[in-house]
Amino acid sequence: MVNHIIFVLSLLAFACAVAFASDPSPVQDFCIADPTSSARVNGFACLDPKLAQADHFFLSGLDKAGNTSNPLGSSVTPVTVAQIPGLNTLGIALARLDYAPWGLIPLHFHSRSLYVGFVTSNPNNQFISKVLQKGDVFVFPVRLIHFQQNVGQGTAISISALSSQNPGIITVANAIFGSKPSIADDILSKAFQVDKSVIDYLQVKF
Ligand SMILES: *[C@@H]1O[C@H](CO)[C@@H](O)[C@H](O)[C@H]1NC(C)=O
């Protein structure tokens, strides 16, 4: 039973871990993403700069709470190149994160008590964690898996700054156990050093 609980907890942690990559520096003032272009470039092709308008650099609604009525008790409102075409090539994005009590997600800074942590790369795999209070800022180094959990009484909000226009979130458990098509269970069984039946169980969940 205890093992089962630990197992579920570690699954939740997996489910919320993400990874990011950073972008190259721009060589022009801006490059508004042109959704109609079929050019294959690193990012999106640029709209003619003469067509630039304020709305290409604008988004409203970040004051609105996300819907946390879901199994994780959390919500991510992204502000990436998908929402603001003017972010294309600028190497940055934001996200608003809402947490119900005990709600869990990946990411970064502020309100109520937020338990955060990340794990360093091989060979140390050190787990670094901290409980944050209102106004606190915490850095997740680029590419390291991490999570956040609201451990306060009320709801919480955090704002994340991400060093990419399109942060490319990889949810660890979904990528490993929910790939399409599935990774063969004998590969995962060996990688995780557990019986195939455990892998099959996890693959069904994801
Ligand atoms: C929040 O999400 C739940 C589950 O999808 C849904 O039932 C509910 O209507 C949503 N609430 C609002 C205010 O959108």
The ligand as a Tripos MOL2 file, in Angstrom:
@<TRIPOS>MOLECULE
LIG
   14    14     1     0     0
SMALL
NO_CHARGES

@<TRIPOS>ATOM
      1 C1        -14.1080   24.0260  -15.9370 C.3       1 LIG1
      2 O1        -13.7920   22.7720  -16.4700 O.3       1 LIG1
      3 C2        -14.7330   21.7540  -16.1290 C.3       1 LIG1
      4 C3        -14.1640   20.4260  -16.6080 C.3       1 LIG1
      5 O2        -13.8100   20.4830  -17.9640 O.3       1 LIG1
      6 C4        -16.0890   22.1020  -16.7330 C.3       1 LIG1
      7 O3        -17.0220   21.1210  -16.4070 O.3       1 LIG1
      8 C5        -16.5320   23.4580  -16.2100 C.3       1 LIG1
      9 O4        -17.7360   23.8520  -16.8650 O.3       1 LIG1
     10 C6        -15.4770   24.5220  -16.4580 C.3       1 LIG1
     11 N1        -15.8480   25.7450  -15.7670 N.am      1 LIG1
     12 C7        -15.8540   26.9190  -16.3980 C.2       1 LIG1
     13 C8        -16.2310   28.0900  -15.5460 C.3       1 LIG1
     14 O5        -15.5570   27.0470  -17.5700 O.2       1 LIG1
@<TRIPOS>BOND
     1     1     2 1
     2     1    10 1
     3     2     3 1
     4     3     4 1
     5     3     6 1
     6     4     5 1
     7     6     7 1
     8     6     8 1
     9     8     9 1
    10     8    10 1
    11    10    11 1
    12    11    12 1
    13    12    13 1
    14    12    14 2
@<TRIPOS>SUBSTRUCTURE
     1 LIG1         1 GROUP 0 **** ****
